[in-house]
Amino acid sequence: MSEAIVIVGGGFAGFWAALAAKRVGGADVEVSLVSREPVLQMRPRLYEASPASLCVDLRAPLGEVGVRFVRGHATEIDLAARRLQLSGGAQLGYGRLVVATGSILRRPDIPGAERAWSIDTLDEAIAFERRLSEIGGTVSRPVVAIIGAGFTGIELALELRDRLAQHAGDALAARTRIVLIERASTVGPELGPGPRPAIEAALAAAQIECHLGVGVRALGRDRVTLTSGTTLHADAVVLTTGMVAAPFVDRIAGERDPLGRLMVDRSLQAPRAAAVFVAGDAAAADTGDGHLTLQSCQHALQLGRFAGENAARDLLGMPMLSYAQERYVTCLDLGRSGAVFTNGHERAVVQTGADAKQIKRRINTSLIYPPTGSREVLLAASSTDLGPDRRR
């Protein structure tokens, strides 16, 4: 057991951590990935239509490189004994552990929040798709309210008419009232001023009704009560209120950021837990230029690669690498208005419209997906040195 690496979490960071650990450890190190299901949810795409298709079965690529999949739900860690407790009583010993348990929707602490729809997970996105189908078949003038005008809320709002059109035709889609509610005074507050003109133009062209600078007092699946006292009746209320780290990482002592992420060192180790590395949305790490990682697929991919490689290096007595994210970009889908592509943490706009949409489609349909092919191809893709043709 001392030469085993266990990865907890089957998202982007967990998958790539498993492959990177196997690439470095080879036949001498057993690598196991623990997850409830052997499925990688394409979470960045869950605002799109047909969410049931937006997942990848991980059994083939994991099996190809010799990573053992363990179906289960991790509940506790015994840090002293280096053992992982799974639901049902099973235990796994480890030499090194990578915690890549991701993030969950931050549901607001207001009455009725638990009853609202969301698209945070594959199952929730599928359920919301069924609701859109019901709306299309039974409601003559639908109203859909989206709480939160951040990245996901904007993308969902600008996709909704086309999604409703698939279920009930263009006429009903055009009649639908789509309401975007945001407590900040601007849309996309975390995105800064750079892409805002393109976002605002797209929302206006799509006739999205924006309520900015307003809070929510109570909500459910069919109504929103604003702090002003106004109640909006809706056929669906959807939460896109941001993310926080999933609670499993709370088992590891250490400093946390406001999103509940564990602050890790440059090797992605937990400073107060020997033999534990943290990656993806569970980790707050310096990207190498003084910025903290964001809860994004872009950062999770690289965090996973570094955490897995460093877990194997540490286990084998090799020097570890300092995590770095050489480039940060943003590509926001703007529906029928194309997309907006930005560069750097200041989010300087590089491209908009149809050209940016091509980049978004390449990201969503190719770059974030695991490659297919031989063991050699898969392991090579887990390299922490991405090279200029793979940087994003």
N, C-alpha and C positions, 0 to 999 in steps of 0.2 A: 504493500500500500504506500510505502514511502516514496515510490517512484511514479505515483499516479497524479495526474492533473485533472481536476474536476471543474467544469464550467457550469455555472448555474444561470440558465436563461437561454432561450432559443431564438432571440431576436438577432438583429444585425451584428451587434457587438459580440454576443455569445457565439454565433456561428463562425465569425472570422477569428475569434480567439481560439476556438477549437482547431481550426485549420492551421493557424500560425503555430500553436503549441505542438501540433503533430509534425509540422515541417521542421522545427528545431529539434524536437525530442526524438523523432524517428521511431524505430522499433524498440528502443530502450525505455520509452516512456508511454505508459498507458494514458490515453486521454478519453474522458467521458464527458458528455454533454447531457445535463439534466433539464428537462422541460416537460410541461404538461402534455404537449402534443408535438410530433415531429414536423412542425409546420412553421415556416418563416412567413409571418404576416407582412404584406407590403403596406405597412402602415402609412407611409407618406402618400399613398394613392387612395385611401379610403374615402376621400371626398368624391371620387369618381363613381360612375355607374357600374353595375355588375360586380359588386365587391366580392361575391363568392369566388370569383376567379383570381382574386388578387392575393395569392399565397403560393408558396413553393414548398413541396415536400422535401424535407431535408435528409430523408433516409438514404437516398442514392448517393449524394455527394459525401455525406459523412461516412457511409460504408466504403466508398471508393478510396478514401484516404486512411481508413482504419480507425476512425473515431467511433467509440461506442455510444449509442443513444440510450439513455435511461429515462423512461417515461415516469414522471413523478413531479411532486410539488415539494420543494424544499421549505422546511418550516423553522429549523433552528441550526445553529453552528456551535459545536464545542471547539472553541479555538485552542484550548490547551491540548486536547486529545487529537485535534485535527480530524474531526469527524463531522459529516453533514447528516442531519436528520431529515428524512423524508416523511410525508404523510403516509399513514398506513404502517409505520414502524420501521421501515427499512433504513439502513444507514450506509453511508459511503465514507471510507477513509480517503484522505488526500495528502499528498506531499505539498502541493500548491493548489490554491483555490482561486478561481476567477469569478467574481460576482458581477453578472451582467443582467440584472433583473429588470432593467428598463424603468419606464415611467408609467404613470396612470393619469387619467383625467383628473384635474383639480375641480371637483364639483363645489360650487360656492356654498357657503354655510348659510343657506336661506331656506325657508319652508318650501317643500315640494321639489327641491333640486334633484332628489333621487328618482323622481318620476319622469324627468325630461329625457328625450332621446339624445343619443350621442353617436359619434362615428369613431370612437377611440380604439375599439378593437374590431376584429373581423366579424364576430357575432353581432356586435352592436350595429355595425354598418349594414349587415345583411338585414337585421330587424328594421332599420330605418328605410332601407330600400323597399321592404314589404309595405311599410307605411306609405311611401310615395305611390306605390301601385294602388293601394286602397283609396288614397286621395284622388288619384286620377280616375277611378271608377265610380266614385260616389259624390264628389264635391264639384259644384259648378264654378265657384270662384274661390279657389283655395288661398289660405294664408299660411305661410311658413315663417316662423320667427327663429332667428339665429342669435344666440347670446354669446357675444365675444367677436370683435372684429379684428382679430389677429390673423396670422398666416392661414390657419385652417378655416376660420370663419369666412374670410374673403374668398378663398378658393371654392368652398362649398356654395356660398351665395351665388357665385358667378357660373357655377356648373348646374344649378338647380333647374333652370328653365329647360335646358336640353334633356336633363334626366326625366322631368315630368313629361316632356314631349314624347319620349320613348314609350311612356306608359299610356298617355291619353291624347297625344297629338299636339300640334303647334298652337291651336286655338286656345286650349285650356292652359298650356304653358304660358302663353302671352297674357292671359287673364290673372294669373297667379300673383298675389301680393307677397313679395319677399322682403322681410323686415330684418335689418341688421342692427343689433343693439350693442352699444359699447359704452362703458363708463368713462373712458378717456375722451378727451375732446376731439380726437382725430382717429381715423381708421388706421389700422396697422401701427399702433403707437410704438411697438418694439422695433419696427422696421426703419424708423427714422424718416427724415424729410426727403431723402433722395428719390425713392420710388413712389412717393405719395401722389404726385400729379398723375402718373399713369394708373395708379389704383383708383383714384377718385374719378378719373375719366371713364374707366371701365365700369365702375359701379353705376355711374350716371347713364351710360349707354345701355346697360342692362336693366335700368329702371329699378334698381335696388333702393328701398326706402331706408335711409340711415338715421338712427336715433343716437346721437353722440352726446357724451357728457351726462349720461343718465344712468342711474343704478336700478337694480331689480330688487323688489321687496319680497316677492313670492312668485313661484312658477309651478307649472305642471306640464303635462303633455299637451294640454289644450289651451293654456292661458299664461300670460305674463303680466304681473302687476308691478308697475314701475314705482320708483320712490316718489314720483310726483303724484301718485294716487291713481293714475290712469291704468286701466286693465285692457290688455289687448287679447282678444280671443283668436286662437289660431288652430289650424288643423294639425300642426306639428310644431313643437318647440324643441330646438336642438341646442345642446351645449357645446361650445368650442372655446372653453374658458381656460385653456392652457394645461400644462402638465406639472406634476411633481414626481419625485423619485418614488418608485414602488416601495412599500414598507419593509421588504425583506432586508434591505441594506441597513435598517435600523439596528440589526443584530450586531453590527460592527461599531465599536466605540470610535469616536473621533469627531473632529469639527465638521460642521455642516453649513451649507449655504442656504439662502432663503427657499430654495426649491427642494430641500431635504437631501441633496446630494452630498456624498462623503467627499471631503477635500483630500485628494491623494497627492503623493509626491511625483517627481518627474518620471519615475519608472512606473507609475500608476499603482504603487503599493499603498495599502492602508497603513498610515504611520504608526498606529497603535495596535495592529493585528499582524503578527508574524505570519508569513506565507500566504497572505491574502492580497489579491489584486482586484481592482474595481474598474469597470469599463462601461461605456455607453451612457445612457441617461441616468445611471446611478452614481456617476463620478463627476466631480468638479475638478478639472485639471487645467493647468496653464498650457496653452497651445504652443508655447515657445516664444511668444511675442508679448507676453503680459496680459493677454485676453484669456478669460475662462472659456472652456468649451461650452457649447450650446446643446440643448436637448434636440438634436437633429440627426437624421440618418447620416449626413455628411461626416459629422464628427464621430458617430458611433462606429462606422466602418473602420476608421483608422484607430480609434481607441481600442477596439477589439483586437486588431492585429498586433498592436504594441503590447497589450496586456497578455495575450496568449504567448507571444514570443518571449516576453520577459519572465513569465511564469516558468517556461521551460528553461530559459537561460539560468535563472536563479536556482532551479532544482538541480541543474547539471554543473553548477559552480562556474558558469560563464559570466562575464561582465554584462550588465543589463544596459539597455538603450534608454535614452531620454526621449520621451514622447514629444512629437512636434507635428503640428498641422500646418503644412507649408502654405496653404492657400485657403481662403474662405470666400465662397460665392453664395449668392441667393438667386433662386429662380422661382418666381411666383406665378402660378397659373392664373390668367385673367379671363378664362372662358373664351367667349367669342371675340374678345379684344386681344387675344394672343397671350402674351406673357411679358414679364419684366425681369431682366437678368442684370444682377448687380455684382460688383467686385469689392472685396474688402469689408472690414467691419464697419466702415463708414457708409457702405452700400451705395457706392457710386454707380449710377446707371450706365450700363454698357450697351444693352440692346433692349428694344421693346417690340411689341407687335408680333407679326408672323415669324420673324427671324428668331426672336426669343422663344416662341412657342416650339420651334424645332428643337431647341436646346432642351426645353422642358420635357418634350416627348422622349428624347434620347435618355435623359436622366431617369424618367419614370418607367421606361420600357426596357432599358438595357443596363445602364451604369449601376443601378442599385441592386440588380439581380446577381445571384451567384452564377459564375460561369458554368458551362457544361463541358464535359470532356474527361480526360484521363486524370489519374492521380497527380501526374506531374503538372498538368495545367492548373488543377485546383490548388495545389500547394504553392505554385509560383504566384498565383493571384493573391495569396495571403502575405506576400512580402510587405514589410514596412517601408521599403524604398519604392515608392510608387512609380517614379520616373515621370518625365514630362508628358507622356502620352496618356497617363492614367490619373493625373492630378485633376481635382475639380474644386 
